[in-house]
Amino acid sequence: MIVLGTGFGNGIITIVLLLLIILFMMLFQKKYIFRSLAVMNKLIMPKLYKKDITKLKNYEKGILGYRYWVTKNSL
């Protein structure tokens, strides 16, 4: 059992509440996180718009799928 020295009787309840608060904050700020990821992708990731989608290698398809997922969630 994990006990925090915060004055609460049960440390597990405190940890669960903190995790729920962090999860709520992350869901609330989800759009901003994905927008910053989209900006970083634009700077770091290779550009694939000139290539034919059917001729991409597996790792390029993964990059394309990741970029699509980030773009979709940032809008």
Protein Blocks (a to p, Z undefined) as FASTA:
>chain_A
ZZdfehpablklmmmmmmmmmmmmmmmmmmmmmmmmmmmmmmmmccfklpcfklpcfklm
mmmmmmmmmmmmmZZ
